[in-house]
Amino acid sequence: MKNVLKSRILICMLFILCMCSVLGGCAKKKKDGKIHVVCTTFPVYDWVKNIVGDSKDYEVELLMDNGTDLHSFQPSAEDIVKVGEADVFIYIGGESDEWVGDVLKQAGNKDQIAINLMDVLGDKAKVEELKEGMQEEDEHRDHDHDHDEEEEEYDEHIWLSLKNSKYLCEQIADVLKKKGDSKTIEKNVAAYVEKLEKLDEEFVDMIKNSKNKTVVFGDRFPFRYLVDDYGLDYYAAFAGCSADSEASFETVVFLAKKLEEKKLGFVFVIDKSDKKLANAIIESCSDKNKEVLEIDSMQSTSKKEIDDGASYLGIMEKNLKVLQKGLN
């Protein structure tokens, strides 16, 4: 609760700073006749870029473009101006986006359409689970409280399901069609959804023909939607939104035992991991002939990576190959 209050105070202070800048002429609302779409995260940005294609009606901007992890992002004064001025603002809507409500309220842009993708997903959104062997966060271990009274926390990594992606792209397209160039949008989203469906089928076929149906993560686990889509089981050190990075001895031993019990030769980590925990798990196994595999969660894709050709479909195709190796 204290963190939420601090965040709100920070947002208010930044908003005042933004307004001073605007009034002082340091920031001006764009008047180029285009529909400005601001997306918080890379996967959503890439979806929208594919949906609008080469239409001249839209300008698409990514807010988190410097490689900052979704879970640690705090908007700058410039970010707040961008969000406030956007014609369409698209965000995930999970716990990491708690700052958004205050920004939108302070901005008071009545003409803006804001799309909360967790709300759009509705009952398809999954409650984050604490699975067997998974380490609880420090705040749960250090404080005595009634777990029944806690608010359910939903897993915000909704883009890591190709099925979700297809549905969300169609919903985003329906909104954008109302703002301009509906024919181009309709054509582009149909073509993009077809690619998503094709890749989804490749995942189904790959997993159907895989020797193993279990993954072990020596890391956070943001892939709940993906494993549920294809009927995989998993074990991990931490939940997807966990801020913990140090695992207990018990957690390391539990995951090492699972590797041996399931006869698995690979430990998975997410992108940009230092792999220390994964290597510690392997060292705890009697058979140390195991490998660490990195799978991309797209939580911190940078502008440089985008400029170098990163795309949602491209990353998911790479994830398919990594997963295929890890399951055989």
Residue frames relative to the residue before (quaternion, step in Angstrom):
aa qw qx qy qz dx dy dz
M 1.0000 0.0000 0.0000 0.0000 0.00 0.00 0.00
K 0.6413 0.5245 -0.3210 0.4589 3.57 1.02 -0.83
N 0.6449 0.5292 -0.3189 0.4499 3.59 1.02 -0.82
V 0.6293 0.5261 -0.3278 0.4688 3.57 1.05 -0.79
L 0.6530 0.5173 -0.3074 0.4598 3.58 0.97 -0.91
K 0.6461 0.5143 -0.3146 0.4680 3.58 0.96 -0.88
S 0.6406 0.5322 -0.3170 0.4537 3.56 1.01 -0.88
R 0.6706 0.5023 -0.2997 0.4563 3.58 0.96 -0.87
I 0.6257 0.5234 -0.3312 0.4742 3.58 1.05 -0.77
L 0.6473 0.5216 -0.3107 0.4608 3.56 0.99 -0.89
I 0.6450 0.5225 -0.3181 0.4580 3.58 0.95 -0.89
C 0.6556 0.5151 -0.3104 0.4567 3.59 0.92 -0.90
M 0.6565 0.5075 -0.3073 0.4659 3.58 0.98 -0.87
L 0.6656 0.4967 -0.2986 0.4702 3.56 0.98 -0.88
F 0.6305 0.5376 -0.3352 0.4485 3.56 1.04 -0.77
I 0.6287 0.5208 -0.3290 0.4746 3.59 1.00 -0.82
L 0.6425 0.5208 -0.3144 0.4660 3.56 1.00 -0.86
C 0.6310 0.5426 -0.3186 0.4537 3.55 1.04 -0.88
M 0.6788 0.5033 -0.2901 0.4493 3.54 0.89 -0.98
C 0.6158 0.5353 -0.3384 0.4687 3.55 1.09 -0.71
S 0.6512 0.5183 -0.3049 0.4630 3.55 1.03 -0.85
V 0.6533 0.5175 -0.3091 0.4581 3.54 0.98 -0.91
L 0.6900 0.4777 -0.2790 0.4668 3.55 0.86 -0.98
G 0.6853 0.4777 -0.2762 0.4752 3.54 1.17 -0.63
G 0.5724 -0.6348 0.3608 0.3731 3.56 1.25 0.07
C 0.4789 0.6860 -0.4319 0.3368 3.60 1.26 0.16
A 0.7782 0.1514 -0.1056 0.6002 3.58 1.21 -0.34
K 0.0638 -0.8050 0.5898 0.0028 3.57 -0.90 0.94
K 0.5048 -0.6444 0.4798 0.3159 3.53 -1.00 0.84
K 0.4793 -0.6835 0.4732 0.2814 3.54 -0.88 0.95
K 0.0523 -0.7939 0.6058 0.0033 3.55 -0.97 0.88
D 0.2964 0.7781 -0.4986 0.2409 3.56 0.74 1.06
G 0.5653 -0.6321 0.3687 0.3808 3.56 1.30 0.15
K 0.5860 0.5844 -0.3748 0.4178 3.59 1.24 -0.10
I 0.4516 -0.6309 0.5516 0.3062 3.52 -1.32 0.39
H 0.2067 -0.8121 0.5389 0.0860 3.57 -0.44 1.23
V 0.0939 -0.7925 0.6025 -0.0048 3.54 -0.66 1.23
V 0.0853 -0.7883 0.6090 0.0206 3.57 -0.73 1.09
C 0.0969 -0.7888 0.6067 0.0168 3.57 -0.83 1.07
T 0.4617 -0.6994 0.4633 0.2880 3.59 -0.91 0.81
T 0.8319 0.2233 -0.0727 0.5028 3.60 0.78 -1.00
F 0.6742 -0.5408 0.3447 0.3663 3.53 -1.24 0.57
P 0.6644 0.5024 -0.3546 0.4247 3.67 0.70 -0.87
V 0.6692 0.4927 -0.3003 0.4682 3.59 0.93 -0.90
Y 0.6145 0.5469 -0.3291 0.4637 3.58 1.01 -0.84
D 0.6965 0.4714 -0.2817 0.4620 3.59 0.85 -0.94
W 0.5865 0.5487 -0.3672 0.4691 3.59 1.08 -0.65
V 0.7000 0.4824 -0.2774 0.4476 3.56 0.77 -1.08
K 0.6156 0.5433 -0.3479 0.4525 3.60 1.01 -0.77
N 0.6772 0.4727 -0.2908 0.4832 3.58 1.01 -0.77
I 0.6476 0.5311 -0.3155 0.4461 3.57 1.06 -0.74
V 0.7314 0.3948 -0.2459 0.4988 3.63 0.92 -0.83
G 0.2150 -0.8224 0.5049 0.1499 3.58 1.20 -0.48
D 0.7784 -0.3127 0.2459 0.4857 3.56 -0.89 -0.95
S 0.2951 0.7608 -0.5231 0.2457 3.59 1.18 0.44
K 0.3815 -0.7383 0.5177 0.2034 3.55 -0.96 0.92
D 0.5276 0.6648 -0.3935 0.3533 3.58 1.29 -0.11
Y 0.7878 0.3428 -0.1380 0.4928 3.57 1.16 -0.63
E 0.1011 -0.7235 0.6741 0.1088 3.50 -1.32 0.51
V 0.1469 -0.8163 0.5575 0.0345 3.58 -0.68 1.14
E 0.0516 -0.8142 0.5780 -0.0192 3.57 -0.82 1.02
L 0.2992 -0.7384 0.5821 0.1624 3.55 -1.10 0.83
L 0.3745 -0.7475 0.5080 0.2073 3.57 -0.78 1.04
M 0.7685 0.3012 -0.1655 0.5397 3.60 0.79 -1.02
D 0.1877 0.8387 -0.4851 0.1612 3.58 0.38 1.22
N 0.6363 0.5589 -0.3355 0.4125 3.60 1.22 0.06
G 0.6379 -0.5676 0.3212 0.4095 3.57 1.22 0.36
T 0.4129 0.6974 -0.4825 0.3321 3.60 1.27 0.19
D 0.4915 -0.6592 0.4834 0.3005 3.55 -0.97 0.86
L 0.6258 -0.5740 0.3960 0.3495 3.54 -1.04 0.87
H 0.7169 0.4926 -0.2565 0.4215 3.57 0.91 -0.95
S 0.7499 0.3626 -0.2160 0.5095 3.59 1.17 -0.38
F 0.4217 0.7315 -0.4494 0.2917 3.60 1.28 0.10
Q 0.0091 -0.7484 0.6632 0.0031 3.53 -1.08 0.88
P 0.4374 -0.7273 0.4539 0.2714 3.63 -0.67 1.01
S 0.3716 -0.6908 0.5747 0.2331 3.54 -1.12 0.74
A 0.6936 -0.4330 0.3479 0.4588 3.58 -1.29 0.07
E 0.6445 0.5232 -0.3126 0.4617 3.57 1.03 -0.82
D 0.6279 0.5381 -0.3267 0.4577 3.58 1.03 -0.81
I 0.6535 0.5276 -0.3101 0.4454 3.55 0.96 -0.91
V 0.6207 0.5231 -0.3342 0.4791 3.59 1.06 -0.76
K 0.6534 0.5250 -0.3155 0.4449 3.60 0.90 -0.94
V 0.6655 0.4976 -0.2994 0.4689 3.57 0.93 -0.93
G 0.6820 0.5141 -0.2873 0.4337 3.57 0.87 -0.96
E 0.7316 0.4332 -0.2299 0.4736 3.58 1.06 -0.76
A 0.4926 0.6913 -0.4236 0.3163 3.61 1.21 -0.32
D 0.4367 -0.6590 0.5443 0.2804 3.55 -1.14 0.70
V 0.7646 0.0630 -0.0293 0.6407 3.54 1.12 -0.78
F 0.0613 -0.7886 0.6118 0.0038 3.57 -0.80 1.04
I 0.0714 -0.8163 0.5730 -0.0108 3.58 -0.66 1.15
Y 0.0793 0.8017 -0.5839 0.1002 3.56 -0.70 1.10
I 0.6422 -0.5576 0.3678 0.3760 3.56 -1.25 0.46
G 0.3077 -0.7976 0.4702 0.2193 3.58 0.86 -0.93
G 0.5007 0.6467 -0.4338 0.3779 3.58 1.24 0.28
E 0.7949 -0.3065 0.2232 0.4737 3.53 -1.32 -0.26
S 0.6442 0.5398 -0.3253 0.4334 3.61 1.04 -0.72
D 0.7000 0.4464 -0.2589 0.4936 3.59 1.24 -0.36
E 0.2565 0.7967 -0.5146 0.1859 3.60 1.14 0.49
W 0.5984 0.5874 -0.3470 0.4202 3.57 1.20 -0.54
V 0.5663 0.6594 -0.3736 0.3238 3.59 1.12 -0.64
G 0.6447 0.5567 -0.3360 0.4019 3.59 0.85 -0.94
D 0.6786 0.4863 -0.2933 0.4658 3.58 0.91 -0.89
V 0.6389 0.5307 -0.3264 0.4513 3.59 1.00 -0.81
L 0.6803 0.4854 -0.2918 0.4652 3.59 0.88 -0.93
K 0.6428 0.5284 -0.3162 0.4556 3.55 1.03 -0.81
Q 0.6864 0.4795 -0.2810 0.4690 3.57 0.92 -0.93
A 0.6509 0.5362 -0.3223 0.4301 3.58 1.02 -0.81
G 0.1304 -0.8477 0.5034 0.1053 3.58 1.04 -0.79
N 0.3081 0.7482 -0.5226 0.2688 3.60 1.02 0.78
K 0.2376 -0.8328 0.4881 0.1086 3.57 0.00 1.34
D 0.6719 0.4986 -0.2976 0.4597 3.58 1.17 -0.50
Q 0.5506 0.6442 -0.3813 0.3694 3.57 1.25 -0.25
I 0.2264 -0.7125 0.6421 0.1698 3.53 -1.22 0.64
A 0.0887 -0.7902 0.6059 0.0224 3.58 -0.66 1.12
I 0.1473 -0.8062 0.5715 0.0421 3.58 -0.76 1.08
N 0.1544 -0.7622 0.6267 0.0508 3.55 -0.60 1.22
L 0.3156 -0.8103 0.4621 0.1739 3.58 -0.25 1.27
M 0.5813 0.5526 -0.3836 0.4578 3.61 1.13 -0.47
D 0.6425 0.5045 -0.3143 0.4837 3.57 1.07 -0.75
V 0.6333 0.5288 -0.3238 0.4632 3.57 1.02 -0.84
L 0.6604 0.5147 -0.2997 0.4573 3.58 1.00 -0.84
G 0.2024 -0.8382 0.4882 0.1346 3.57 1.18 -0.56
D 0.8419 -0.1608 0.1186 0.5014 3.58 -0.90 -0.91
K 0.5102 0.6085 -0.4395 0.4198 3.59 1.26 0.18
A 0.5420 0.6045 -0.4053 0.4203 3.60 1.25 -0.29
K 0.2896 -0.7852 0.5324 0.1269 3.56 -0.98 0.91
V 0.4558 -0.6458 0.5376 0.2935 3.55 -1.10 0.73
E 0.4839 -0.6605 0.4871 0.3038 3.56 -0.92 0.91
E 0.1981 -0.8174 0.5341 0.0854 3.56 -0.82 0.99
L 0.3139 -0.6919 0.6150 0.2110 3.52 -1.27 0.57
K 0.1552 -0.8411 0.5156 0.0506 3.55 -0.05 1.33
E 0.7086 -0.4484 0.3389 0.4266 3.55 -1.28 0.39
G 0.8245 0.2227 -0.1839 0.4866 3.57 -0.89 0.99
M 0.5663 0.6107 -0.3777 0.4047 3.57 1.25 -0.30
Q 0.4390 -0.7172 0.4836 0.2430 3.55 -0.90 0.95
E 0.3995 -0.6988 0.5403 0.2454 3.55 -0.94 0.93
E 0.5629 -0.5949 0.4465 0.3604 3.55 -1.18 0.57
D 0.6893 -0.5103 0.3380 0.3875 3.56 -1.24 0.58
E 0.6613 0.5329 -0.3204 0.4196 3.58 0.90 -0.93
H 0.6656 0.4801 -0.3069 0.4819 3.60 1.14 -0.59
R 0.6681 0.5025 -0.3037 0.4571 3.57 1.09 -0.71
D 0.7491 0.4528 -0.2188 0.4313 3.56 0.98 -0.89
H 0.7508 0.3618 -0.2057 0.5128 3.57 1.18 -0.31
D 0.3562 -0.7105 0.5698 0.2092 3.51 -1.08 0.83
H 0.3055 0.7424 -0.5627 0.1972 3.59 -0.56 1.06
D 0.5811 -0.5922 0.4435 0.3390 3.50 -1.31 0.36
H 0.3627 -0.7616 0.4961 0.2055 3.58 -0.43 1.23
D 0.5995 0.5843 -0.3699 0.4028 3.59 1.11 -0.57
E 0.6916 0.4795 -0.2784 0.4628 3.56 1.16 -0.56
E 0.5120 0.6457 -0.4265 0.3729 3.59 1.24 -0.13
E 0.4944 -0.6260 0.5096 0.3226 3.52 -1.18 0.62
E 0.4854 -0.6452 0.4967 0.3184 3.56 -1.04 0.73
E 0.2282 -0.7621 0.5917 0.1304 3.55 -0.96 0.90
Y 0.2766 -0.7848 0.5360 0.1424 3.55 -0.72 1.08
D 0.5029 -0.6414 0.4934 0.3036 3.53 -1.11 0.77
E 0.2454 -0.8297 0.4902 0.1055 3.56 -0.49 1.20
H 0.5432 0.6410 -0.3990 0.3671 3.62 1.24 -0.04
I 0.0787 0.8785 -0.4658 0.0719 3.52 1.00 0.97
W 0.6100 0.5818 -0.3450 0.4127 3.61 1.15 -0.52
L 0.6263 0.5576 -0.3439 0.4225 3.61 1.21 -0.32
S 0.5917 0.4442 -0.3929 0.5461 3.51 1.20 0.75
L 0.3943 -0.7205 0.5185 0.2378 3.57 -0.69 1.05
K 0.6076 0.5469 -0.3520 0.4560 3.58 1.12 -0.59
N 0.6371 0.5008 -0.3170 0.4928 3.59 1.00 -0.82
S 0.6489 0.5514 -0.3166 0.4180 3.55 0.91 -0.97
K 0.6347 0.5266 -0.3230 0.4643 3.55 0.98 -0.86
Y 0.6848 0.4923 -0.2813 0.4578 3.57 0.83 -1.02
L 0.6923 0.4857 -0.2819 0.4532 3.59 0.87 -0.97
C 0.6187 0.5359 -0.3466 0.4582 3.60 1.03 -0.71
E 0.6503 0.5139 -0.3128 0.4639 3.57 0.97 -0.82
Q 0.6652 0.4946 -0.3048 0.4690 3.59 1.00 -0.81
I 0.6320 0.5186 -0.3249 0.4755 3.59 1.02 -0.81
A 0.6463 0.5316 -0.3148 0.4479 3.57 0.95 -0.90
D 0.6236 0.5472 -0.3400 0.4430 3.60 1.01 -0.78
V 0.6527 0.4929 -0.3072 0.4864 3.59 1.06 -0.73
L 0.6956 0.4892 -0.2834 0.4432 3.58 0.83 -0.99
K 0.5947 0.5824 -0.3585 0.4226 3.58 1.12 -0.65
K 0.6522 0.5233 -0.3073 0.4543 3.56 1.14 -0.66
K 0.6766 0.5038 -0.2833 0.4563 3.58 1.23 -0.47
G 0.7839 -0.2596 0.1767 0.5355 3.62 1.11 -0.53
D 0.8709 0.1291 -0.0858 0.4663 3.58 -1.38 0.34
S 0.0243 0.8648 -0.5001 0.0366 3.56 0.81 1.03
K 0.6201 0.5588 -0.3511 0.4242 3.62 1.05 -0.70
T 0.6604 0.4970 -0.3012 0.4755 3.57 0.95 -0.89
I 0.6441 0.5265 -0.3153 0.4567 3.56 0.96 -0.90
E 0.6677 0.5159 -0.2995 0.4453 3.57 0.87 -0.97
K 0.6652 0.4975 -0.2925 0.4738 3.57 0.97 -0.88
N 0.6983 0.4933 -0.2768 0.4386 3.58 0.85 -1.00
V 0.6779 0.4869 -0.3161 0.4512 3.59 0.86 -0.87
A 0.6121 0.5454 -0.3495 0.4536 3.59 1.06 -0.68
A 0.6723 0.4909 -0.2908 0.4717 3.57 0.97 -0.89
Y 0.6757 0.4959 -0.2956 0.4584 3.59 0.98 -0.84
V 0.6366 0.5206 -0.3217 0.4692 3.58 0.98 -0.82
E 0.6085 0.5489 -0.3502 0.4537 3.59 1.06 -0.70
K 0.6491 0.5055 -0.3084 0.4775 3.60 1.03 -0.78
L 0.6336 0.5255 -0.3207 0.4686 3.57 1.03 -0.80
E 0.6586 0.5122 -0.2996 0.4628 3.57 0.98 -0.89
K 0.6370 0.5293 -0.3234 0.4577 3.57 1.01 -0.83
L 0.6781 0.4760 -0.2947 0.4761 3.59 0.91 -0.90
D 0.5940 0.5603 -0.3492 0.4597 3.58 1.08 -0.70
E 0.6544 0.5078 -0.2997 0.4734 3.59 0.97 -0.86
E 0.6262 0.5322 -0.3314 0.4635 3.58 1.08 -0.72
F 0.6214 0.5216 -0.3308 0.4819 3.59 1.07 -0.74
V 0.6440 0.5291 -0.3196 0.4507 3.59 0.91 -0.93
D 0.6877 0.4839 -0.2799 0.4632 3.59 0.85 -1.00
M 0.6476 0.5323 -0.3214 0.4404 3.58 0.95 -0.90
I 0.7110 0.4541 -0.2642 0.4674 3.57 0.83 -1.00
K 0.5870 0.5736 -0.3594 0.4442 3.58 1.09 -0.65
N 0.7651 0.3604 -0.1784 0.5029 3.56 1.03 -0.83
S 0.4878 0.6744 -0.4275 0.3527 3.60 1.25 0.20
K 0.5427 -0.6337 0.4553 0.3109 3.54 -1.15 0.71
N 0.7865 0.2398 -0.1106 0.5583 3.59 0.97 -0.91
K 0.2170 -0.7727 0.5838 0.1223 3.56 -1.20 0.50
T 0.6476 0.4871 -0.3123 0.4958 3.59 1.23 0.46
V 0.1191 -0.7707 0.6209 0.0796 3.57 -1.10 0.75
V 0.1898 -0.7520 0.6209 0.1134 3.55 -1.17 0.70
F 0.1459 -0.8002 0.5804 0.0385 3.56 -0.77 1.13
G 0.1904 -0.7496 0.6241 0.1109 3.55 -0.84 1.01
D 0.6208 0.4956 -0.2885 0.5346 3.51 0.88 1.02
R 0.6591 -0.3738 0.4022 0.5139 3.53 -1.30 -0.44
F 0.2583 -0.7816 0.5503 0.1400 3.56 -1.19 0.50
P 0.0052 -0.8318 0.5545 -0.0268 3.60 -0.05 1.27
F 0.5911 0.6395 -0.3293 0.3650 3.59 1.30 0.01
R 0.2158 0.8130 -0.5156 0.1631 3.58 1.16 0.51
Y 0.6658 0.5051 -0.3171 0.4484 3.61 0.87 -0.89
L 0.6589 0.5206 -0.3121 0.4443 3.57 0.96 -0.85
V 0.7007 0.4549 -0.2980 0.4618 3.62 0.75 -0.93
D 0.6341 0.5267 -0.3358 0.4558 3.60 1.04 -0.69
D 0.5992 0.5793 -0.3535 0.4247 3.58 1.06 -0.74
Y 0.8212 0.2701 -0.0962 0.4933 3.56 0.93 -0.93
G 0.5637 -0.6671 0.3624 0.3254 3.57 1.22 0.43
L 0.3999 0.7055 -0.4879 0.3228 3.58 1.09 0.65
D 0.3296 -0.6916 0.5977 0.2360 3.55 -1.26 0.47
Y 0.0743 -0.8133 0.5760 0.0363 3.59 -1.15 0.44
Y 0.1037 -0.7211 0.6771 0.1042 3.49 -1.43 0.35
A 0.0191 0.8193 -0.5701 0.0580 3.57 -0.94 0.84
A 0.5904 -0.5865 0.4272 0.3535 3.54 -1.26 0.44
F 0.8158 0.0506 0.0280 0.5754 3.58 0.92 -0.94
A 0.5655 -0.5544 0.4813 0.3757 3.55 -1.30 0.34
G 0.7133 -0.5108 0.2955 0.3781 3.56 -1.25 0.45
C 0.7647 0.3473 -0.1826 0.5112 3.57 1.02 -0.78
S 0.3690 0.7579 -0.4736 0.2551 3.58 1.25 0.14
A 0.3370 -0.7281 0.5627 0.1994 3.56 -1.12 0.74
D 0.4993 0.6658 -0.4205 0.3612 3.60 1.27 -0.15
S 0.1113 -0.7917 0.5964 0.0710 3.56 -1.16 0.59
E 0.6884 0.4214 -0.2673 0.5264 3.57 1.27 -0.33
A 0.2143 -0.7942 0.5595 0.1016 3.55 -0.66 1.12
S 0.5130 -0.6360 0.4832 0.3145 3.55 -1.14 0.64
F 0.6628 -0.4820 0.3929 0.4171 3.55 -1.33 0.31
E 0.6424 0.5427 -0.3161 0.4392 3.58 0.99 -0.88
T 0.6502 0.5152 -0.3136 0.4621 3.59 1.00 -0.83
V 0.6457 0.5210 -0.3122 0.4629 3.57 0.94 -0.92
V 0.6790 0.4911 -0.2890 0.4629 3.58 0.86 -0.97
F 0.6325 0.5401 -0.3324 0.4447 3.59 0.96 -0.87
L 0.7024 0.4626 -0.2762 0.4652 3.60 0.84 -0.96
A 0.6086 0.5381 -0.3495 0.4668 3.58 1.09 -0.66
K 0.6508 0.5147 -0.3089 0.4648 3.59 0.98 -0.84
K 0.6352 0.5257 -0.3287 0.4605 3.58 1.05 -0.76
L 0.6120 0.5464 -0.3478 0.4538 3.58 1.02 -0.76
E 0.7106 0.4553 -0.2566 0.4710 3.55 0.89 -0.96
E 0.6392 0.5431 -0.3152 0.4440 3.56 1.01 -0.86
K 0.7506 0.3781 -0.1937 0.5061 3.57 0.99 -0.91
K 0.3708 -0.7501 0.4639 0.2910 3.57 1.38 -0.05
L 0.3108 0.7587 -0.4996 0.2797 3.54 0.91 1.01
G 0.2914 -0.7872 0.5241 0.1440 3.57 -1.02 0.81
F 0.7444 0.3797 -0.1958 0.5132 3.57 1.28 0.00
V 0.1696 -0.7245 0.6576 0.1178 3.52 -1.25 0.69
F 0.2857 -0.7767 0.5411 0.1496 3.58 -0.81 1.00
V 0.0447 -0.7428 0.6655 0.0578 3.54 -1.29 0.55
I 0.4857 -0.6367 0.4969 0.3344 3.56 -1.24 0.31
D 0.7281 -0.4457 0.3096 0.4188 3.54 -1.32 0.30
K 0.8414 0.1871 -0.1830 0.4729 3.53 -1.18 0.81
S 0.3589 0.7284 -0.4975 0.3052 3.59 1.21 0.43
D 0.4326 -0.6783 0.5185 0.2896 3.59 -1.15 0.58
K 0.3961 -0.7802 0.4073 0.2618 3.58 1.40 -0.02
K 0.3791 0.7502 -0.4777 0.2557 3.62 1.22 0.11
L 0.6760 0.4869 -0.2961 0.4671 3.57 0.89 -0.91
A 0.6419 0.5268 -0.3247 0.4528 3.58 0.94 -0.88
N 0.6723 0.4893 -0.2950 0.4708 3.57 0.96 -0.84
A 0.6197 0.5365 -0.3393 0.4615 3.59 1.10 -0.68
I 0.6175 0.5374 -0.3316 0.4689 3.58 1.09 -0.74
I 0.6565 0.5058 -0.3042 0.4697 3.57 0.93 -0.92
E 0.6542 0.5218 -0.3101 0.4512 3.59 0.98 -0.86
S 0.6619 0.5052 -0.2980 0.4668 3.59 1.20 -0.50
C 0.5728 0.5780 -0.3785 0.4411 3.57 1.29 -0.09
S 0.5166 -0.6163 0.4832 0.3462 3.59 -1.12 0.56
D 0.7184 0.2859 -0.1932 0.6041 3.57 1.15 -0.69
K 0.1522 -0.8361 0.5250 0.0464 3.56 -0.31 1.28
N 0.4720 0.6689 -0.4435 0.3648 3.57 1.23 0.20
K 0.4000 0.6914 -0.4857 0.3551 3.54 0.56 1.24
E 0.3090 -0.7707 0.5417 0.1307 3.55 -1.20 0.55
V 0.3705 -0.6971 0.5663 0.2370 3.57 -1.21 0.60
L 0.1013 -0.7907 0.6030 0.0304 3.57 -0.88 1.00
E 0.2513 -0.7774 0.5619 0.1295 3.57 -0.92 0.91
I 0.0663 -0.7848 0.6161 0.0064 3.55 -0.88 1.02
D 0.4210 -0.7695 0.4425 0.1868 3.55 -0.79 1.12
S 0.2345 -0.7969 0.5466 0.1058 3.58 -0.68 1.14
M 0.3402 -0.7782 0.4630 0.2537 3.60 1.31 -0.20
Q 0.3759 0.7352 -0.4828 0.2918 3.59 1.09 0.66
S 0.8111 0.1901 -0.0754 0.5480 3.59 1.17 -0.45
T 0.1965 0.7985 -0.5395 0.1811 3.58 1.02 0.81
S 0.2768 -0.8024 0.5146 0.1214 3.57 -0.71 1.09
K 0.6716 -0.4815 0.3782 0.4172 3.55 -1.33 0.26
K 0.6164 0.5490 -0.3477 0.4447 3.59 1.03 -0.75
E 0.6543 0.5018 -0.3118 0.4722 3.58 0.96 -0.85
I 0.6334 0.5187 -0.3254 0.4731 3.58 1.05 -0.77
D 0.6553 0.5099 -0.3009 0.4690 3.56 0.96 -0.91
D 0.6816 0.4731 -0.2744 0.4861 3.57 1.16 -0.62
G 0.6943 -0.5263 0.2537 0.4203 3.57 1.30 0.20
A 0.3697 0.7360 -0.4979 0.2713 3.61 1.22 0.15
S 0.0482 0.7756 -0.6279 0.0439 3.56 -1.05 0.83
Y 0.6400 -0.5272 0.3846 0.4056 3.57 -1.19 0.46
L 0.6961 0.4704 -0.2809 0.4639 3.58 0.78 -1.01
G 0.6431 0.5390 -0.3190 0.4406 3.57 0.98 -0.84
I 0.6714 0.4827 -0.2915 0.4809 3.57 0.97 -0.87
M 0.6617 0.4917 -0.3186 0.4679 3.59 0.93 -0.78
E 0.6058 0.5355 -0.3537 0.4702 3.60 1.12 -0.57
K 0.6406 0.5033 -0.3135 0.4880 3.58 1.05 -0.79
N 0.6327 0.5317 -0.3253 0.4595 3.57 1.02 -0.80
L 0.5961 0.5655 -0.3474 0.4519 3.55 1.08 -0.73
K 0.6883 0.4832 -0.2765 0.4651 3.58 0.89 -0.97
V 0.6398 0.5149 -0.3219 0.4711 3.58 1.02 -0.82
L 0.6656 0.5019 -0.2935 0.4680 3.56 0.93 -0.92
Q 0.6222 0.5423 -0.3390 0.4515 3.56 1.00 -0.79
K 0.6531 0.5004 -0.3114 0.4754 3.58 0.95 -0.85
G 0.7081 0.4946 -0.2629 0.4300 3.58 0.92 -0.94
L 0.7049 0.4512 -0.2595 0.4819 3.58 1.20 -0.42
N 0.7193 0.4070 -0.2401 0.5092 3.59 1.29 0.02
